[in-house]
Amino acid sequence: MSEEQIRSLEKQFEERIARDEKIEPKDWMPEKYRKTHIRQMSQHAHSEIVGMLP
């Protein structure tokens, strides 16, 4: 994928975020955004499990 294509996809992604549209897992998103989101979900899941421990 060319740099120009990536910039175009990033612009479209940012516009969707600005319109408060739902982003689905299979939708294109910047890799940094995807990794950060997965990390946040993992931390949330971990806190749910740890919160259940006695």
N, C-alpha and C positions, 0 to 999 in steps of 0.2 A: 504494500500500500504506500502510495507516495505521501510526501509531507503535506502537499496541498489537499489531498483527500482526507487525511487525518484532521487537518485544521477545519475543513468543511464539516466533518462529522462532529468535532468538538463544538463548533458553533451551533449546529442543530441540537446537540445534547443540551447545551447551556440554555438555548431558547425553550426547550421543553421544560427544563427546570424552572425557568422564569415564569412559564405559563402554569406552573404547579401541576404538570402532568405526571401521571404515574409512570415510573420506570420499571419495566419488567426484567427479570434476570437474563432473558435471551436477547434483550435489546442491546445495541451497541453502546458502550460507555468507555470513557478513558480508563486505561488499565490501573492507574493510580486510584481512581474513584472506586473501581471494583475491589481492589485489594483493601482499601480503607473500610469499605462497607462490610466485607467479609470479616475483617478484624473486629469491627464493632459488633457484628452478630455473634461472633465467637465469644467475646467478652460478656455479652448479655446472657448467652446460654450458660457460660461458666458461672456467672453470678446467680442464675436461677438454680443451678445444681447445688452450689455451695450454700445458698440460702435455705435449702431443704435439709441440710445436714443438722444433726442435733447439737 
